[in-house]
Amino acid sequence: MNFIIRIIDTINGWVGRIVGFLLIPLVLITAFEVFMRYIVQKPTIWSWDLNIQIFAAIVMLGGGYTMQHKGHVVVDVLVINMKPKHRAILDLFTSVFFFLGIIVLLFGGWEMAMLSFAARETMPTIWAPPYYTMKMMIPIGAFLVLLQGISQFLKNIILVFSLNKKE
């Protein structure tokens, strides 16, 4: 189990670090657009569309990394004072809802991306870049989150059954 956890955590760790570098072009394109719009007074037709696509890639592909580092919003009012083992037991029971939801997102996102690709869908803007590239990020991102959910599930099993020798 630890081998599977390490593989999944490594994959999401690398994807998260690589995707983080997309913030650089996002900021540069935004700065360029602000310069062109307010200083030169000739806004571009492409910068907003490209920023949307880069941001979508950051959000979708960074989901597993965020989950790995416990960066998602959690309402922990009921569980904040629980012992780690009790929290892990609760997480194991509630993981059913997580897996159902993420599998729906994975297959629904895949279907939507394939329909978009088949239609060669473009963004409804003047520049009209392809939409299907951005929509493909949904199932890929859902898959990465699913993997991280499996990793977290296995970590909880180890904790609950004290299979980890560190305890």
C-alpha positions as CSV (number, residue, x, y, z in Angstrom):
1,M,0.0,0.0,0.0
2,N,2.8,2.4,0.8
3,F,4.2,1.9,-2.7
4,I,0.9,2.9,-4.3
5,I,0.7,5.9,-2.0
6,R,4.2,7.0,-2.9
7,I,3.5,6.7,-6.6
8,I,0.3,8.7,-6.5
9,D,1.8,11.3,-4.2
10,T,4.8,11.6,-6.5
11,I,2.6,12.0,-9.6
12,N,0.5,14.7,-8.1
13,G,3.5,16.4,-6.5
14,W,5.2,16.7,-9.9
15,V,2.0,17.7,-11.8
16,G,1.4,20.4,-9.1
17,R,4.9,21.8,-9.3
18,I,4.9,21.9,-13.1
19,V,1.4,23.4,-13.3
20,G,2.5,26.0,-10.7
21,F,4.8,27.4,-13.4
22,L,1.8,28.3,-15.5
23,L,1.3,31.2,-13.1
24,I,4.2,33.0,-14.8
25,P,2.7,33.3,-18.2
26,L,-0.7,34.0,-16.6
27,V,0.8,37.1,-14.8
28,L,2.9,38.2,-17.8
29,I,-0.1,38.0,-20.2
30,T,-2.3,39.9,-17.7
31,A,0.4,42.6,-17.3
32,F,0.8,42.8,-21.1
33,E,-2.9,43.2,-21.5
34,V,-3.1,45.9,-18.9
35,F,-0.2,47.7,-20.6
36,M,-1.8,47.4,-24.0
37,R,-5.3,48.4,-22.8
38,Y,-4.5,51.4,-20.6
39,I,-1.1,52.7,-21.8
40,V,-1.2,52.0,-25.5
41,Q,-5.0,52.0,-25.6
42,K,-5.0,49.0,-28.0
43,P,-6.3,46.0,-26.2
44,T,-5.6,42.5,-27.5
45,I,-8.3,40.1,-28.7
46,W,-6.4,37.0,-27.4
47,S,-5.1,37.7,-23.9
48,W,-8.4,37.2,-22.0
49,D,-9.1,33.9,-23.8
50,L,-5.6,32.6,-23.2
51,N,-5.7,33.6,-19.5
52,I,-9.0,31.7,-19.1
53,Q,-7.4,28.6,-20.6
54,I,-4.2,28.8,-18.5
55,F,-6.2,29.4,-15.3
56,A,-8.5,26.4,-16.1
57,A,-5.4,24.3,-16.5
58,I,-4.0,25.5,-13.2
59,V,-7.3,24.9,-11.3
60,M,-8.1,21.5,-12.9
61,L,-4.6,20.0,-13.0
62,G,-3.7,21.3,-9.6
63,G,-6.7,19.7,-7.8
64,G,-4.8,16.5,-6.8
65,Y,-1.8,18.5,-5.6
66,T,-4.1,20.7,-3.5
67,M,-5.8,17.7,-2.0
68,Q,-2.5,16.1,-1.2
69,H,-1.5,19.2,0.8
70,K,-4.9,19.6,2.4
71,G,-5.5,22.9,0.6
72,H,-9.2,22.4,-0.2
73,V,-11.8,24.2,1.9
74,V,-13.0,21.9,4.7
75,V,-15.8,22.5,7.2
76,D,-14.2,20.8,10.2
77,V,-16.3,22.2,13.0
78,L,-17.5,18.6,14.0
79,V,-14.1,16.9,13.5
80,I,-11.5,19.4,14.6
81,N,-11.1,17.9,18.1
82,M,-11.3,14.2,16.9
83,K,-8.3,11.9,17.4
84,P,-6.6,11.2,14.1
85,K,-7.7,7.6,14.1
86,H,-11.4,8.5,14.7
87,R,-11.1,11.1,11.9
88,A,-9.7,8.5,9.6
89,I,-12.6,6.2,10.4
90,L,-15.1,9.0,9.5
91,D,-13.1,9.8,6.4
92,L,-13.3,6.2,5.3
93,F,-17.1,6.2,5.6
94,T,-17.6,9.5,3.9
95,S,-15.1,8.6,1.1
96,V,-18.0,6.8,-0.6
97,F,-19.5,10.2,-1.4
98,F,-16.2,11.5,-2.6
99,F,-15.6,8.6,-5.0
100,L,-19.1,8.7,-6.3
101,G,-18.9,12.4,-7.0
102,I,-15.4,12.3,-8.6
103,I,-16.3,9.3,-10.8
104,V,-19.4,11.2,-12.1
105,L,-17.1,14.3,-12.8
106,L,-14.6,12.0,-14.5
107,F,-17.0,10.3,-16.8
108,G,-19.2,13.4,-17.4
109,G,-16.1,15.5,-18.1
110,W,-14.8,12.9,-20.5
111,E,-18.1,12.8,-22.4
112,M,-18.3,16.6,-22.5
113,A,-14.6,16.9,-23.7
114,M,-15.2,14.2,-26.4
115,L,-18.3,16.0,-27.7
116,S,-16.4,19.3,-27.7
117,F,-13.5,17.7,-29.6
118,A,-15.8,16.0,-32.1
119,A,-17.5,19.3,-32.8
120,R,-14.2,21.2,-32.8
121,E,-15.8,23.6,-30.4
122,T,-14.3,27.0,-30.1
123,M,-14.7,29.8,-27.5
124,P,-17.4,32.2,-28.4
125,T,-15.1,35.2,-28.8
126,I,-13.4,37.1,-31.6
127,W,-10.2,35.1,-31.4
128,A,-12.1,31.8,-31.0
129,P,-9.4,29.4,-29.7
130,P,-10.4,25.8,-29.3
131,Y,-12.6,25.0,-26.3
132,Y,-11.9,21.3,-26.3
133,T,-8.4,21.7,-25.0
134,M,-9.7,23.4,-21.9
135,K,-12.6,20.9,-21.5
136,M,-10.1,18.0,-21.7
137,M,-8.6,19.4,-18.4
138,I,-11.8,18.4,-16.6
139,P,-11.4,14.6,-16.9
140,I,-7.6,14.7,-16.5
141,G,-8.0,16.8,-13.4
142,A,-10.7,14.6,-12.0
143,F,-8.5,11.6,-12.6
144,L,-5.7,13.2,-10.6
145,V,-8.0,14.1,-7.8
146,L,-9.4,10.5,-7.9
147,L,-5.8,9.2,-7.6
148,Q,-5.2,11.4,-4.6
149,G,-8.4,10.3,-3.1
150,I,-7.2,6.7,-3.4
151,S,-3.9,7.7,-1.7
152,Q,-5.8,9.4,1.1
153,F,-8.1,6.4,1.5
154,L,-5.1,4.0,1.8
155,K,-3.5,6.4,4.3
156,N,-6.7,6.3,6.4
157,I,-6.8,2.4,6.2
158,I,-3.2,2.3,7.4
159,L,-4.0,4.7,10.2
160,V,-7.2,2.9,11.3
161,F,-5.7,-0.5,11.3
162,S,-2.3,0.7,12.6
163,L,-0.5,-1.0,9.7
164,N,2.1,1.8,9.8
165,K,5.1,0.8,11.9
166,K,5.6,4.5,13.1
167,E,2.7,4.3,15.5
